[in-house]
Amino acid sequence: MKIGFIGLGHMGASMATNLVKAGHDVTVYNRSPGKSAALIELGARAGTSVADACAGSVVVSMLADDEAASDVALGEGGIIRHLARDAVHVSMSTISVALSRRLAQAHAQAQQGYVTAPVFGRPDIAQAARLFIVAAGEAAAVDACRPLFAAMGQKTTVIGTDPSAANLVKLSGNFLLACAIEALGEAVALVAKAGIDPLAYVEFLTSTVFNVPAYKTYGTLIAQGTFEPAGFAAPLGYKDIRLALAAAEDLQVPMPVGSLLHERFVRLLAQGGAALDWSAIGGLAAQDAGRLRSMG
């Protein structure tokens, strides 16, 4: 399949690599230069503009936030302007429900397909093509993209025909992950201050009643106090909690734990933690217990 891929960050570069390895004709473009060399060597085509990435039947975007996603899709020279009629834009970015609705309307007016397909998984999971993908959009457009999803992930779940539904599922999922991180941080701080080995504690829990990947990954990072290098940077986690709370406000759904998480991220960033992994909010409980200094 002839496709374009826009956004070559920690996740996007690995996702695009797996598309090339699967035999697709991929044109890659990144707004800041210097990130495509390895992909070009692998066989991808180099794009110098958004327009170059829109020459095929599908263009995939994997961008950091609403500002970047809006600029690339809706801006002068963006995807809406250059994508052919009946071609499909697959937004795999974690963006707001409100922006997703705007993009769906703009693509419909341009007679273009629009599919959302945000992913669950850290960079190592993306590299291994083991992402979990949640997709939404018109059935024909989603079906056309299934070979691409198969090349990037281990499972794709279609959540409905309204593209914004997948964005809400992604935001709610990241909210749950942040809840787990905060709870793990508090529990680890409690047992560690009592003199119990935090790594042994996490190993016990994650091999018994909490035998799930999120608890294993984040519990170990918190027990070790290892928050660099960032697999998912703290400002991105903060952004996702803000977007989840915005969606909750729009739907009039109280999320008191979400408000707590918002304050934890504000504190982490205020202490200089912008370069840390988002799991660093799980280290704040150790600070509160007098076991750690500021992580910034």
Secondary structure, 3 states (H helix, E strand, C coil): CEEEEECCCHHHHHHHHHHHHCCCEEEEECCCCCCCHHHHHHCCEECCCHHHHCCCCEEEECCCCHHHHHHHHHCCCCHHHHCCCCCEEEECCCCCHHHHHHHHHHHHHCCCEEEECCEECCHHHHHCCCEEEEEECCHHHHHHHHHHHHHHEEEEEEEECCHHHHHHHHHHHHHHHHHHHHHHHHHHHHHHHCCCCHHHHHHHHHCCCCCCHHHHHHHHHHHHCCCCCCCCEHHHHHHHHHHHHHHHHHHCCCCHHHHHHHHHHHHHHHCCCCCCEHHHHHHHHHHHCCCCCCCC
